[in-house]
Amino acid sequence: MANKRITELNLHTSPELSDVLPIVNSSETKKVSYGTLKTKIQEGLISGSSQVQIDSVSGFTPFSSSVEGHLVELFTSSSNHESRIDVIEATYATTGSNTFIGDQTITGSILMTGSIREVDYIDFNTGSLVDGKPGRLRWNDTDGTLDLTLKKGNVTLQIGQETVINAFNNTTSSLLESEVRAVFISGSVSSFPAVNLADNLTRQASENTIGIVTEDIGVGELGYVTTQGMVRNVDMSSFSAGDTLYLGAANGVLVNTPPLPPALTVIMGYCIDNDAVTGSMYVNVRSGFEYPQYAIAYNLSDHTASLANTETLIDMDTPQVQSGITVVDGSKFTVSTPGLYEFVTIAQINRAASSGTASMYFWAKKNGVNVPNSNNNIDITGNAGTAATLLDRNLVIVLEEGDYIQFYWATDTTDMVLRYSAPASTPIRPATPAVKITATRIS
């Protein structure tokens, strides 16, 4: 009988003993059951090795392949009419060009060097329970998407449902996932964004806030920060489910009440589950929300100049409303946020004695220095108690954090006063301040 080589072999990844394997050559077809082949292996009629070695047969080249735990090579020869089979435990590996027709089932893993090309689609096992490891992509049936386990294996990315960045810890202590801290971009290190703990008191540390630390990051190390999406298995017991979470005043802490001026408002996201162990939040950073900043102050008594032609500070004895702008030392309108500010001054001017014409001057100082072009001149003509004029002037100026504005006046005769009027009747009416100043941050 001439030597015969198998030209077709059906491989079963999990064969039963009754499975029949067709063996075909150019002239005939034979069928051999897996059970028969297995028996012959056990009886020693067919040798098994990590790689099949064929008895020397002139011109014979065996088909070579490996399949984990299953049939690999099947031969017939004239000197040995028994089929040879190699059964090995290994990962399926092929070389060269291979064509698979129809559905193929492989139990175990595939080790492949190179690329998979021209794939129409990939169906993931939606019932898979395999664990994640760095570089592994698997189906997450709970969230209804694919999970990609990132470097170090501490962070799992839900594809299409969250985003993260790899950032450099630029602080002097470790950033801990368990502390649920917000960070802002403070610079860069080795082409990676550098982050520090955020706060709502400074513009850079609030407006540059990017997300929540989502794994432990040692000092000078890289780690992941969630910029949008879910952060899970953290202590949220300080909040209630559904709470809006804001950036706090220091160290990246979160609070569930909107901060008041001068603090800047940064929404970090929402509490989803307030459990102390399995709590979660949805990160969705939004900044640029700022409450109006303003102050209103009054002088509720006659304001006089003790000397003629001498600057006199206008002090405010009743700061009525303050929000982000503070009246310090009774006269310094102090701002906490850089911006464009408007100050409106209203004063009731009156002659206390004498008659004739008097000149008065009103101007502003910034940080103790006269503001250029801020003076207003007023000439008053009349007798004692008969001349009353209402001064209404505004000042628009750019201020930096910590700057303050004060207001001054002067007169060429001390007969002139800034007059206070008490509440009165007929008709019933409120008091008239000697001076009222309103400060507002425009932008």
Secondary structure, 3 states (H helix, E strand, C coil): CCCEECCCCCCCCCCCCCCEEEEECCCCEEEEEHHHHHHHHHCCCCCCCCCCCCCCCCCCCCCCCECCCCECCCEECCCCCCCECCECCCCEECCCCCCCCCCCCCCCCECCCCCCCCCCCCCCCCCCCCCCCCCCEEEECCCCEEEEECHHHCCEEECCCCEEEEEEECCCCCECHHHCCEEEEEEEECCEEEEEECCCCCHHHHHCEEEEECCCECCCCEEEEEEEEEEEEECCCCCCCCCEEEECCCCCCEECCCCCCCCCEEEEEEEEECCCCCEEEEEEEEEEECCCCEEEEEECCCEECCCCCCCEECCCCEEEEEEEEEEECCCEEEECCCEEEEEEEEEEEEECCCEEEEEEEEEEEECCEECCCCCEEEEEEEECCCCEEEEEEEEEEEECCCCEEEEEEEECCCCEEECCECCECCCCECCECCEEEEEEECC
